[in-house]
């Protein structure tokens, strides 16, 4: 998929654990892990908003579009 999730990069920059982020954004560890590993098919704007608030970043810091040369 041409959308890359850089959540782990932002978490490392902000020195925040998956557990801590999970608590602060009120999202289960399993759902946050699915998002972090790039296996998520979608993300709610409310979830993206909460993550951006906690990590003090922009949506573009977390989500990146990479052109798929096969399509």
PDB file of N, CA, C, O and CB in Angstrom:
ATOM      1  N   UNK A   1       0.848  -1.181   0.000  1.00  0.00           N
ATOM      2  CA  UNK A   1       0.000   0.000   0.000  1.00  0.00           C
ATOM      3  C   UNK A   1       0.892   1.242   0.000  1.00  0.00           C
ATOM      4  O   UNK A   1       1.915   1.264   0.685  1.00  0.00           O
ATOM      5  CB  UNK A   1      -0.964  -0.001   1.227  1.00  0.00           C
ATOM      6  N   UNK A   2       0.525   2.256  -0.745  1.00  0.00           N
ATOM      7  CA  UNK A   2       1.381   3.429  -0.847  1.00  0.00           C
ATOM      8  C   UNK A   2       1.316   4.391   0.352  1.00  0.00           C
ATOM      9  O   UNK A   2       1.986   5.424   0.341  1.00  0.00           O
ATOM     10  CB  UNK A   2       1.027   4.170  -2.077  1.00  0.00           C
ATOM     11  N   UNK A   3       0.526   4.069   1.377  1.00  0.00           N
ATOM     12  CA  UNK A   3       0.492   4.899   2.576  1.00  0.00           C
ATOM     13  C   UNK A   3       1.370   4.244   3.635  1.00  0.00           C
ATOM     14  O   UNK A   3       1.129   3.104   4.034  1.00  0.00           O
ATOM     15  CB  UNK A   3      -0.972   5.091   3.097  1.00  0.00           C
ATOM     16  N   UNK A   4       2.382   4.965   4.084  1.00  0.00           N
ATOM     17  CA  UNK A   4       3.310   4.479   5.099  1.00  0.00           C
ATOM     18  C   UNK A   4       2.959   5.140   6.430  1.00  0.00           C
ATOM     19  O   UNK A   4       2.745   6.351   6.491  1.00  0.00           O
ATOM     20  CB  UNK A   4       4.793   4.773   4.699  1.00  0.00           C
ATOM     21  N   UNK A   5       2.903   4.344   7.487  1.00  0.00           N
ATOM     22  CA  UNK A   5       2.604   4.863   8.825  1.00  0.00           C
ATOM     23  C   UNK A   5       3.923   4.999   9.581  1.00  0.00           C
ATOM     24  O   UNK A   5       4.619   4.012   9.819  1.00  0.00           O
ATOM     25  CB  UNK A   5       1.599   3.925   9.598  1.00  0.00           C
ATOM     26  N   UNK A   6       4.251   6.215   9.950  1.00  0.00           N
ATOM     27  CA  UNK A   6       5.494   6.507  10.667  1.00  0.00           C
ATOM     28  C   UNK A   6       5.250   6.770  12.157  1.00  0.00           C
ATOM     29  O   UNK A   6       5.963   7.556  12.780  1.00  0.00           O
ATOM     30  CB  UNK A   6       6.189   7.712  10.036  1.00  0.00           C
ATOM     31  N   UNK A   7       4.253   6.114  12.709  1.00  0.00           N
ATOM     32  CA  UNK A   7       3.913   6.328  14.117  1.00  0.00           C
ATOM     33  C   UNK A   7       5.078   5.951  15.026  1.00  0.00           C
ATOM     34  O   UNK A   7       5.355   6.654  15.997  1.00  0.00           O
ATOM     35  CB  UNK A   7       2.667   5.519  14.495  1.00  0.00           C
ATOM     36  N   UNK A   8       5.755   4.859  14.724  1.00  0.00           N
ATOM     37  CA  UNK A   8       6.875   4.429  15.564  1.00  0.00           C
ATOM     38  C   UNK A   8       8.002   5.459  15.575  1.00  0.00           C
ATOM     39  O   UNK A   8       8.668   5.641  16.594  1.00  0.00           O
ATOM     40  CB  UNK A   8       7.409   3.083  15.080  1.00  0.00           C
ATOM     41  N   UNK A   9       8.216   6.132  14.445  1.00  0.00           N
ATOM     42  CA  UNK A   9       9.245   7.172  14.358  1.00  0.00           C
ATOM     43  C   UNK A   9       8.890   8.347  15.261  1.00  0.00           C
ATOM     44  O   UNK A   9       9.736   8.842  16.005  1.00  0.00           O
ATOM     45  CB  UNK A   9       9.413   7.650  12.899  1.00  0.00           C
ATOM     46  N   UNK A  10       7.629   8.793  15.194  1.00  0.00           N
ATOM     47  CA  UNK A  10       7.202   9.921  16.025  1.00  0.00           C
ATOM     48  C   UNK A  10       7.206   9.546  17.503  1.00  0.00           C
ATOM     49  O   UNK A  10       7.546  10.369  18.354  1.00  0.00           O
ATOM     50  CB  UNK A  10       5.803  10.394  15.608  1.00  0.00           C
ATOM     51  N   UNK A  11       6.833   8.315  17.808  1.00  0.00           N
ATOM     52  CA  UNK A  11       6.859   7.871  19.203  1.00  0.00           C
ATOM     53  C   UNK A  11       8.291   7.879  19.730  1.00  0.00           C
ATOM     54  O   UNK A  11       8.528   8.277  20.871  1.00  0.00           O
ATOM     55  CB  UNK A  11       6.241   6.459  19.340  1.00  0.00           C
ATOM     56  N   UNK A  12       9.233   7.451  18.924  1.00  0.00           N
ATOM     57  CA  UNK A  12      10.640   7.451  19.335  1.00  0.00           C
ATOM     58  C   UNK A  12      11.150   8.879  19.530  1.00  0.00           C
ATOM     59  O   UNK A  12      11.872   9.159  20.487  1.00  0.00           O
ATOM     60  CB  UNK A  12      11.507   6.716  18.291  1.00  0.00           C
ATOM     61  N   UNK A  13      10.772   9.778  18.621  1.00  0.00           N
ATOM     62  CA  UNK A  13      11.194  11.180  18.738  1.00  0.00           C
ATOM     63  C   UNK A  13      10.652  11.818  20.006  1.00  0.00           C
ATOM     64  O   UNK A  13      11.324  12.641  20.627  1.00  0.00           O
ATOM     65  CB  UNK A  13      10.736  11.981  17.520  1.00  0.00           C
ATOM     66  N   UNK A  14       9.434  11.439  20.394  1.00  0.00           N
ATOM     67  CA  UNK A  14       8.792  12.017  21.583  1.00  0.00           C
ATOM     68  C   UNK A  14       9.059  11.194  22.850  1.00  0.00           C
ATOM     69  O   UNK A  14       8.613  11.547  23.942  1.00  0.00           O
ATOM     70  CB  UNK A  14       7.285  12.130  21.355  1.00  0.00           C
ATOM     71  N   UNK A  15       9.795  10.091  22.679  1.00  0.00           N
ATOM     72  CA  UNK A  15      10.149   9.200  23.790  1.00  0.00           C
ATOM     73  C   UNK A  15       8.912   8.766  24.583  1.00  0.00           C
ATOM     74  O   UNK A  15       8.845   8.921  25.802  1.00  0.00           O
ATOM     75  CB  UNK A  15      11.151   9.893  24.725  1.00  0.00           C
ATOM     76  N   UNK A  16       7.947   8.224  23.860  1.00  0.00           N
ATOM     77  CA  UNK A  16       6.706   7.761  24.470  1.00  0.00           C
ATOM     78  C   UNK A  16       6.497   6.290  24.099  1.00  0.00           C
ATOM     79  O   UNK A  16       6.722   5.889  22.957  1.00  0.00           O
ATOM     80  CB  UNK A  16       5.490   8.636  24.009  1.00  0.00           C
ATOM     81  N   UNK A  17       6.075   5.514  25.060  1.00  0.00           N
ATOM     82  CA  UNK A  17       5.866   4.082  24.820  1.00  0.00           C
ATOM     83  C   UNK A  17       4.482   3.831  24.229  1.00  0.00           C
ATOM     84  O   UNK A  17       3.605   4.694  24.272  1.00  0.00           O
ATOM     85  CB  UNK A  17       6.037   3.283  26.128  1.00  0.00           C
ATOM     86  N   UNK A  18       4.308   2.644  23.682  1.00  0.00           N
ATOM     87  CA  UNK A  18       3.015   2.244  23.140  1.00  0.00           C
ATOM     88  C   UNK A  18       1.959   2.242  24.244  1.00  0.00           C
ATOM     89  O   UNK A  18       0.824   2.664  24.021  1.00  0.00           O
ATOM     90  CB  UNK A  18       3.110   0.854  22.480  1.00  0.00           C
ATOM     91  N   UNK A  19       2.332   1.768  25.430  1.00  0.00           N
ATOM     92  CA  UNK A  19       1.402   1.746  26.560  1.00  0.00           C
ATOM     93  C   UNK A  19       0.957   3.149  26.949  1.00  0.00           C
ATOM     94  O   UNK A  19      -0.229   3.394  27.171  1.00  0.00           O
ATOM     95  CB  UNK A  19       2.043   1.056  27.757  1.00  0.00           C
ATOM     96  N   UNK A  20       1.911   4.064  27.031  1.00  0.00           N
ATOM     97  CA  UNK A  20       1.593   5.434  27.421  1.00  0.00           C
ATOM     98  C   UNK A  20       0.711   6.117  26.374  1.00  0.00           C
ATOM     99  O   UNK A  20      -0.261   6.790  26.717  1.00  0.00           O
ATOM    100  CB  UNK A  20       2.881   6.237  27.630  1.00  0.00           C
ATOM    101  N   UNK A  21       1.054   5.941  25.105  1.00  0.00           N
ATOM    102  CA  UNK A  21       0.255   6.534  24.031  1.00  0.00           C
ATOM    103  C   UNK A  21      -1.146   5.948  24.034  1.00  0.00           C
ATOM    104  O   UNK A  21      -2.124   6.669  23.841  1.00  0.00           O
ATOM    105  CB  UNK A  21       0.925   6.310  22.663  1.00  0.00           C
ATOM    106  N   UNK A  22      -1.246   4.655  24.252  1.00  0.00           N
ATOM    107  CA  UNK A  22      -2.538   3.969  24.299  1.00  0.00           C
ATOM    108  C   UNK A  22      -3.440   4.578  25.368  1.00  0.00           C
ATOM    109  O   UNK A  22      -4.623   4.822  25.129  1.00  0.00           O
ATOM    110  CB  UNK A  22      -2.340   2.471  24.567  1.00  0.00           C
ATOM    111  N   UNK A  23      -2.879   4.817  26.534  1.00  0.00           N
ATOM    112  CA  UNK A  23      -3.651   5.415  27.636  1.00  0.00           C
ATOM    113  C   UNK A  23      -4.070   6.846  27.304  1.00  0.00           C
ATOM    114  O   UNK A  23      -5.212   7.235  27.551  1.00  0.00           O
ATOM    115  CB  UNK A  23      -2.829   5.399  28.937  1.00  0.00           C
ATOM    116  N   UNK A  24      -3.158   7.616  26.753  1.00  0.00           N
ATOM    117  CA  UNK A  24      -3.429   9.034  26.496  1.00  0.00           C
ATOM    118  C   UNK A  24      -4.418   9.270  25.368  1.00  0.00           C
ATOM    119  O   UNK A  24      -5.144  10.264  25.389  1.00  0.00           O
ATOM    120  CB  UNK A  24      -2.150   9.743  26.180  1.00  0.00           C
ATOM    121  N   UNK A  25      -4.465   8.370  24.372  1.00  0.00           N
ATOM    122  CA  UNK A  25      -5.395   8.555  23.257  1.00  0.00           C
ATOM    123  C   UNK A  25      -6.644   7.688  23.409  1.00  0.00           C
ATOM    124  O   UNK A  25      -7.543   7.725  22.568  1.00  0.00           O
ATOM    125  CB  UNK A  25      -4.701   8.234  21.937  1.00  0.00           C
ATOM    126  N   UNK A  26      -6.689   6.910  24.489  1.00  0.00           N
ATOM    127  CA  UNK A  26      -7.843   6.054  24.778  1.00  0.00           C
ATOM    128  C   UNK A  26      -8.112   5.086  23.628  1.00  0.00           C
ATOM    129  O   UNK A  26      -9.223   4.999  23.105  1.00  0.00           O
ATOM    130  CB  UNK A  26      -9.088   6.909  25.048  1.00  0.00           C
ATOM    131  N   UNK A  27      -7.063   4.368  23.257  1.00  0.00           N
ATOM    132  CA  UNK A  27      -7.138   3.366  22.200  1.00  0.00           C
ATOM    133  C   UNK A  27      -6.495   2.094  22.743  1.00  0.00           C
ATOM    134  O   UNK A  27      -5.499   2.159  23.463  1.00  0.00           O
ATOM    135  CB  UNK A  27      -6.427   3.857  20.876  1.00  0.00           C
ATOM    136  N   UNK A  28      -7.057   0.943  22.404  1.00  0.00           N
ATOM    137  CA  UNK A  28      -6.502  -0.302  22.922  1.00  0.00           C
ATOM    138  C   UNK A  28      -5.101  -0.523  22.371  1.00  0.00           C
ATOM    139  O   UNK A  28      -4.757  -0.051  21.287  1.00  0.00           O
ATOM    140  CB  UNK A  28      -7.411  -1.492  22.568  1.00  0.00           C
ATOM    141  N   UNK A  29      -4.308  -1.247  23.137  1.00  0.00           N
ATOM    142  CA  UNK A  29      -2.949  -1.569  22.690  1.00  0.00           C
ATOM    143  C   UNK A  29      -2.956  -2.307  21.366  1.00  0.00           C
ATOM    144  O   UNK A  29      -2.129  -2.043  20.493  1.00  0.00           O
ATOM    145  CB  UNK A  29      -2.230  -2.404  23.739  1.00  0.00           C
ATOM    146  N   UNK A  30      -3.894  -3.235  21.219  1.00  0.00           N
ATOM    147  CA  UNK A  30      -3.926  -4.012  19.975  1.00  0.00           C
ATOM    148  C   UNK A  30      -4.254  -3.126  18.777  1.00  0.00           C
ATOM    149  O   UNK A  30      -3.630  -3.273  17.726  1.00  0.00           O
ATOM    150  CB  UNK A  30      -4.952  -5.148  20.082  1.00  0.00           C
ATOM    151  N   UNK A  31      -5.213  -2.214  18.903  1.00  0.00           N
ATOM    152  CA  UNK A  31      -5.549  -1.319  17.790  1.00  0.00           C
ATOM    153  C   UNK A  31      -4.410  -0.364  17.476  1.00  0.00           C
ATOM    154  O   UNK A  31      -4.129  -0.082  16.311  1.00  0.00           O
ATOM    155  CB  UNK A  31      -6.813  -0.525  18.108  1.00  0.00           C
ATOM    156  N   UNK A  32      -3.759   0.128  18.510  1.00  0.00           N
ATOM    157  CA  UNK A  32      -2.631   1.032  18.296  1.00  0.00           C
ATOM    158  C   UNK A  32      -1.466   0.282  17.653  1.00  0.00           C
ATOM    159  O   UNK A  32      -0.760   0.832  16.808  1.00  0.00           O
ATOM    160  CB  UNK A  32      -2.189   1.673  19.628  1.00  0.00           C
ATOM    161  N   UNK A  33      -1.270  -0.952  18.049  1.00  0.00           N
ATOM    162  CA  UNK A  33      -0.210  -1.778  17.472  1.00  0.00           C
ATOM    163  C   UNK A  33      -0.481  -2.053  15.989  1.00  0.00           C
ATOM    164  O   UNK A  33       0.442  -2.016  15.176  1.00  0.00           O
ATOM    165  CB  UNK A  33      -0.084  -3.105  18.246  1.00  0.00           C
ATOM    166  N   UNK A  34      -1.723  -2.324  15.638  1.00  0.00           N
ATOM    167  CA  UNK A  34      -2.103  -2.533  14.239  1.00  0.00           C
ATOM    168  C   UNK A  34      -1.790  -1.288  13.415  1.00  0.00           C
ATOM    169  O   UNK A  34      -1.284  -1.379  12.297  1.00  0.00           O
ATOM    170  CB  UNK A  34      -3.604  -2.886  14.128  1.00  0.00           C
ATOM    171  N   UNK A  35      -2.096  -0.134  13.980  1.00  0.00           N
ATOM    172  CA  UNK A  35      -1.803   1.120  13.293  1.00  0.00           C
ATOM    173  C   UNK A  35      -0.295   1.325  13.175  1.00  0.00           C
ATOM    174  O   UNK A  35       0.202   1.696  12.112  1.00  0.00           O
ATOM    175  CB  UNK A  35      -2.448   2.305  14.033  1.00  0.00           C
ATOM    176  N   UNK A  36       0.424   1.084  14.255  1.00  0.00           N
ATOM    177  CA  UNK A  36       1.871   1.297  14.285  1.00  0.00           C
ATOM    178  C   UNK A  36       2.605   0.412  13.281  1.00  0.00           C
ATOM    179  O   UNK A  36       3.589   0.843  12.679  1.00  0.00           O
ATOM    180  CB  UNK A  36       2.405   1.035  15.683  1.00  0.00           C
ATOM    181  N   UNK A  37       2.141  -0.804  13.098  1.00  0.00           N
ATOM    182  CA  UNK A  37       2.808  -1.726  12.179  1.00  0.00           C
ATOM    183  C   UNK A  37       2.376  -1.540  10.728  1.00  0.00           C
ATOM    184  O   UNK A  37       2.878  -2.227   9.838  1.00  0.00           O
ATOM    185  CB  UNK A  37       2.541  -3.146  12.601  1.00  0.00           C
ATOM    186  N   UNK A  38       1.449  -0.616  10.483  1.00  0.00           N
ATOM    187  CA  UNK A  38       1.017  -0.343   9.122  1.00  0.00           C
ATOM    188  C   UNK A  38      -0.003  -1.334   8.594  1.00  0.00           C
ATOM    189  O   UNK A  38      -0.256  -1.370   7.389  1.00  0.00           O
ATOM    190  CB  UNK A  38       2.193  -0.329   8.223  1.00  0.00           C
ATOM    191  N   UNK A  39      -0.596  -2.139   9.464  1.00  0.00           N
ATOM    192  CA  UNK A  39      -1.572  -3.143   9.038  1.00  0.00           C
ATOM    193  C   UNK A  39      -3.004  -2.611   9.043  1.00  0.00           C
ATOM    194  O   UNK A  39      -3.922  -3.309   8.612  1.00  0.00           O
ATOM    195  CB  UNK A  39      -1.480  -4.359   9.933  1.00  0.00           C
ATOM    196  N   UNK A  40      -3.201  -1.395   9.522  1.00  0.00           N
ATOM    197  CA  UNK A  40      -4.540  -0.808   9.583  1.00  0.00           C
ATOM    198  C   UNK A  40      -5.028  -0.474   8.176  1.00  0.00           C
ATOM    199  O   UNK A  40      -4.248  -0.051   7.323  1.00  0.00           O
ATOM    200  CB  UNK A  40      -4.543   0.459  10.472  1.00  0.00           C
ATOM    201  N   UNK A  41      -6.315  -0.667   7.944  1.00  0.00           N
ATOM    202  CA  UNK A  41      -6.920  -0.340   6.646  1.00  0.00           C
ATOM    203  C   UNK A  41      -7.473   1.089   6.643  1.00  0.00           C
ATOM    204  O   UNK A  41      -7.688   1.678   5.583  1.00  0.00           O
ATOM    205  CB  UNK A  41      -8.044  -1.344   6.308  1.00  0.00           C
ATOM    206  N   UNK A  42      -7.701   1.635   7.842  1.00  0.00           N
ATOM    207  CA  UNK A  42      -8.274   2.979   7.957  1.00  0.00           C
ATOM    208  C   UNK A  42      -7.933   3.549   9.320  1.00  0.00           C
ATOM    209  O   UNK A  42      -7.538   2.819  10.229  1.00  0.00           O
ATOM    210  CB  UNK A  42      -9.812   2.957   7.743  1.00  0.00           C
ATOM    211  N   UNK A  43      -8.086   4.859   9.457  1.00  0.00           N
ATOM    212  CA  UNK A  43      -7.926   5.524  10.743  1.00  0.00           C
ATOM    213  C   UNK A  43      -8.978   6.618  10.832  1.00  0.00           C
ATOM    214  O   UNK A  43      -9.201   7.363   9.878  1.00  0.00           O
ATOM    215  CB  UNK A  43      -6.481   6.107  10.915  1.00  0.00           C
ATOM    216  N   UNK A  44      -9.612   6.703  11.972  1.00  0.00           N
ATOM    217  CA  UNK A  44     -10.608   7.761  12.180  1.00  0.00           C
ATOM    218  C   UNK A  44      -9.893   9.090  12.389  1.00  0.00           C
ATOM    219  O   UNK A  44      -8.811   9.142  12.973  1.00  0.00           O
ATOM    220  CB  UNK A  44     -11.526   7.435  13.398  1.00  0.00           C
ATOM    221  N   UNK A  45     -10.513  10.160  11.904  1.00  0.00           N
ATOM    222  CA  UNK A  45      -9.939  11.482  12.109  1.00  0.00           C
ATOM    223  C   UNK A  45      -9.833  11.795  13.591  1.00  0.00           C
ATOM    224  O   UNK A  45      -8.882  12.454  14.011  1.00  0.00           O
ATOM    225  CB  UNK A  45     -10.774  12.546  11.402  1.00  0.00           C
ATOM    226  N   UNK A  46     -10.782  11.339  14.388  1.00  0.00           N
ATOM    227  CA  UNK A  46     -10.730  11.598  15.837  1.00  0.00           C
ATOM    228  C   UNK A  46      -9.517  10.908  16.464  1.00  0.00           C
ATOM    229  O   UNK A  46      -8.896  11.451  17.378  1.00  0.00           O
ATOM    230  CB  UNK A  46     -12.034  11.113  16.525  1.00  0.00           C
ATOM    231  N   UNK A  47      -9.184   9.727  15.979  1.00  0.00           N
ATOM    232  CA  UNK A  47      -8.000   9.009  16.478  1.00  0.00           C
ATOM    233  C   UNK A  47      -6.733   9.727  16.043  1.00  0.00           C
ATOM    234  O   UNK A  47      -5.812   9.912  16.839  1.00  0.00           O
ATOM    235  CB  UNK A  47      -7.986   7.543  15.971  1.00  0.00           C
ATOM    236  N   UNK A  48      -6.687  10.129  14.788  1.00  0.00           N
ATOM    237  CA  UNK A  48      -5.532  10.864  14.270  1.00  0.00           C
ATOM    238  C   UNK A  48      -5.354  12.178  15.024  1.00  0.00           C
ATOM    239  O   UNK A  48      -4.232  12.568  15.344  1.00  0.00           O
ATOM    240  CB  UNK A  48      -5.693  11.133  12.760  1.00  0.00           C
ATOM    241  N   UNK A  49      -6.460  12.857  15.304  1.00  0.00           N
ATOM    242  CA  UNK A  49      -6.441  14.104  16.067  1.00  0.00           C
ATOM    243  C   UNK A  49      -5.847  13.875  17.454  1.00  0.00           C
ATOM    244  O   UNK A  49      -4.987  14.636  17.897  1.00  0.00           O
ATOM    245  CB  UNK A  49      -7.860  14.689  16.185  1.00  0.00           C
ATOM    246  N   UNK A  50      -6.302  12.832  18.136  1.00  0.00           N
ATOM    247  CA  UNK A  50      -5.819  12.535  19.486  1.00  0.00           C
ATOM    248  C   UNK A  50      -4.332  12.197  19.480  1.00  0.00           C
ATOM    249  O   UNK A  50      -3.591  12.645  20.354  1.00  0.00           O
ATOM    250  CB  UNK A  50      -6.617  11.377  20.094  1.00  0.00           C
ATOM    251  N   UNK A  51      -3.894  11.412  18.502  1.00  0.00           N
ATOM    252  CA  UNK A  51      -2.480  11.045  18.404  1.00  0.00           C
ATOM    253  C   UNK A  51      -1.622  12.284  18.144  1.00  0.00           C
ATOM    254  O   UNK A  51      -0.567  12.454  18.755  1.00  0.00           O
ATOM    255  CB  UNK A  51      -2.267  10.001  17.284  1.00  0.00           C
ATOM    256  N   UNK A  52      -2.077  13.142  17.242  1.00  0.00           N
ATOM    257  CA  UNK A  52      -1.333  14.362  16.929  1.00  0.00           C
ATOM    258  C   UNK A  52      -1.242  15.292  18.139  1.00  0.00           C
ATOM    259  O   UNK A  52      -0.213  15.931  18.357  1.00  0.00           O
ATOM    260  CB  UNK A  52      -1.989  15.094  15.758  1.00  0.00           C
ATOM    261  N   UNK A  53      -2.313  15.367  18.920  1.00  0.00           N
ATOM    262  CA  UNK A  53      -2.289  16.208  20.129  1.00  0.00           C
ATOM    263  C   UNK A  53      -1.266  15.679  21.121  1.00  0.00           C
ATOM    264  O   UNK A  53      -0.468  16.447  21.658  1.00  0.00           O
ATOM    265  CB  UNK A  53      -3.686  16.265  20.787  1.00  0.00           C
ATOM    266  N   UNK A  54      -1.283  14.378  21.367  1.00  0.00           N
ATOM    267  CA  UNK A  54      -0.372  13.777  22.346  1.00  0.00           C
ATOM    268  C   UNK A  54       1.074  13.873  21.882  1.00  0.00           C
ATOM    269  O   UNK A  54       1.960  14.176  22.681  1.00  0.00           O
ATOM    270  CB  UNK A  54      -0.745  12.314  22.596  1.00  0.00           C
ATOM    271  N   UNK A  55       1.323  13.618  20.601  1.00  0.00           N
ATOM    272  CA  UNK A  55       2.685  13.629  20.082  1.00  0.00           C
ATOM    273  C   UNK A  55       3.135  15.019  19.625  1.00  0.00           C
ATOM    274  O   UNK A  55       4.288  15.203  19.235  1.00  0.00           O
ATOM    275  CB  UNK A  55       2.797  12.657  18.934  1.00  0.00           C
ATOM    276  N   UNK A  56       2.223  15.998  19.674  1.00  0.00           N
ATOM    277  CA  UNK A  56       2.518  17.362  19.247  1.00  0.00           C
ATOM    278  C   UNK A  56       3.133  17.365  17.849  1.00  0.00           C
ATOM    279  O   UNK A  56       4.251  17.831  17.632  1.00  0.00           O
ATOM    280  CB  UNK A  56       3.463  18.048  20.248  1.00  0.00           C
ATOM    281  N   UNK A  57       2.346  16.821  16.904  1.00  0.00           N
ATOM    282  CA  UNK A  57       2.826  16.721  15.529  1.00  0.00           C
ATOM    283  C   UNK A  57       1.675  16.942  14.552  1.00  0.00           C
ATOM    284  O   UNK A  57       0.535  17.155  14.964  1.00  0.00           O
ATOM    285  CB  UNK A  57       3.487  15.350  15.281  1.00  0.00           C
ATOM    286  N   UNK A  58       1.975  16.891  13.283  1.00  0.00           N
ATOM    287  CA  UNK A  58       0.995  17.035  12.218  1.00  0.00           C
ATOM    288  C   UNK A  58       0.660  15.657  11.648  1.00  0.00           C
ATOM    289  O   UNK A  58       1.475  14.741  11.762  1.00  0.00           O
ATOM    290  CB  UNK A  58       1.522  17.979  11.105  1.00  0.00           C
ATOM    291  N   UNK A  59      -0.524  15.483  11.034  1.00  0.00           N
ATOM    292  CA  UNK A  59      -0.862  14.200  10.421  1.00  0.00           C
ATOM    293  C   UNK A  59       0.198  13.731   9.427  1.00  0.00           C
ATOM    294  O   UNK A  59       0.455  12.532   9.317  1.00  0.00           O
ATOM    295  CB  UNK A  59      -2.202  14.300   9.725  1.00  0.00           C
ATOM    296  N   UNK A  60       0.812  14.663   8.707  1.00  0.00           N
ATOM    297  CA  UNK A  60       1.850  14.319   7.743  1.00  0.00           C
ATOM    298  C   UNK A  60       3.120  13.780   8.378  1.00  0.00           C
ATOM    299  O   UNK A  60       3.945  13.170   7.698  1.00  0.00           O
ATOM    300  CB  UNK A  60       2.185  15.513   6.923  1.00  0.00           C
ATOM    301  N   UNK A  61       3.282  13.999   9.680  1.00  0.00           N
ATOM    302  CA  UNK A  61       4.422  13.426  10.394  1.00  0.00           C
ATOM    303  C   UNK A  61       4.199  11.937  10.650  1.00  0.00           C
ATOM    304  O   UNK A  61       5.151  11.181  10.850  1.00  0.00           O
ATOM    305  CB  UNK A  61       4.655  14.169  11.724  1.00  0.00           C
ATOM    306  N   UNK A  62       2.935  11.526  10.642  1.00  0.00           N
ATOM    307  CA  UNK A  62       2.576  10.140  10.930  1.00  0.00           C
ATOM    308  C   UNK A  62       2.278   9.358   9.658  1.00  0.00           C
ATOM    309  O   UNK A  62       2.668   8.197   9.533  1.00  0.00           O
ATOM    310  CB  UNK A  62       1.376  10.090  11.859  1.00  0.00           C
ATOM    311  N   UNK A  63       1.589   9.988   8.718  1.00  0.00           N
ATOM    312  CA  UNK A  63       1.194   9.321   7.479  1.00  0.00           C
ATOM    313  C   UNK A  63       1.984   9.888   6.304  1.00  0.00           C
ATOM    314  O   UNK A  63       2.142  11.101   6.169  1.00  0.00           O
ATOM    315  CB  UNK A  63      -0.323   9.476   7.235  1.00  0.00           C
ATOM    316  N   UNK A  64       2.469   8.995   5.466  1.00  0.00           N
ATOM    317  CA  UNK A  64       3.282   9.408   4.318  1.00  0.00           C
ATOM    318  C   UNK A  64       2.780   8.655   3.076  1.00  0.00           C
ATOM    319  O   UNK A  64       2.540   7.449   3.120  1.00  0.00           O
ATOM    320  CB  UNK A  64       4.817   9.127   4.572  1.00  0.00           C
ATOM    321  N   UNK A  65       2.632   9.386   1.986  1.00  0.00           N
ATOM    322  CA  UNK A  65       2.229   8.765   0.719  1.00  0.00           C
ATOM    323  C   UNK A  65       3.472   8.481  -0.107  1.00  0.00           C
ATOM    324  O   UNK A  65       4.307   9.362  -0.315  1.00  0.00           O
ATOM    325  CB  UNK A  65       1.240   9.677  -0.071  1.00  0.00           C
ATOM    326  N   UNK A  66       3.588   7.248  -0.574  1.00  0.00           N
ATOM    327  CA  UNK A  66       4.699   6.861  -1.450  1.00  0.00           C
ATOM    328  C   UNK A  66       4.079   6.332  -2.734  1.00  0.00           C
ATOM    329  O   UNK A  66       3.277   5.398  -2.713  1.00  0.00           O
ATOM    330  CB  UNK A  66       5.645   5.779  -0.770  1.00  0.00           C
ATOM    331  N   UNK A  67       4.456   6.933  -3.840  1.00  0.00           N
ATOM    332  CA  UNK A  67       3.901   6.559  -5.145  1.00  0.00           C
ATOM    333  C   UNK A  67       4.210   5.092  -5.435  1.00  0.00           C
ATOM    334  O   UNK A  67       5.364   4.668  -5.368  1.00  0.00           O
ATOM    335  CB  UNK A  67       4.472   7.469  -6.270  1.00  0.00           C
ATOM    336  N   UNK A  68       3.180   4.326  -5.755  1.00  0.00           N
ATOM    337  CA  UNK A  68       3.328   2.915  -6.096  1.00  0.00           C
ATOM    338  C   UNK A  68       3.569   2.814  -7.592  1.00  0.00           C
ATOM    339  O   UNK A  68       2.672   3.088  -8.389  1.00  0.00           O
ATOM    340  CB  UNK A  68       2.072   2.086  -5.671  1.00  0.00           C
ATOM    341  N   UNK A  69       4.761   2.427  -7.969  1.00  0.00           N
ATOM    342  CA  UNK A  69       5.148   2.385  -9.393  1.00  0.00           C
ATOM    343  C   UNK A  69       4.414   1.297 -10.175  1.00  0.00           C
ATOM    344  O   UNK A  69       4.394   1.331 -11.405  1.00  0.00           O
ATOM    345  CB  UNK A  69       6.647   2.164  -9.517  1.00  0.00           C
ATOM    346  N   UNK A  70       3.818   0.344  -9.487  1.00  0.00           N
ATOM    347  CA  UNK A  70       3.113  -0.751 -10.158  1.00  0.00           C
ATOM    348  C   UNK A  70       1.705  -0.369 -10.607  1.00  0.00           C
ATOM    349  O   UNK A  70       1.081  -1.106 -11.370  1.00  0.00           O
ATOM    350  CB  UNK A  70       3.039  -1.945  -9.242  1.00  0.00           C
ATOM    351  N   UNK A  71       1.201   0.769 -10.144  1.00  0.00           N
ATOM    352  CA  UNK A  71      -0.176   1.178 -10.504  1.00  0.00           C
ATOM    353  C   UNK A  71      -0.206   2.504 -11.180  1.00  0.00           C
ATOM    354  O   UNK A  71      -1.278   2.987 -11.544  1.00  0.00           O
ATOM    355  CB  UNK A  71      -1.060   1.229  -9.286  1.00  0.00           C
TER     356      UNK A  71
END
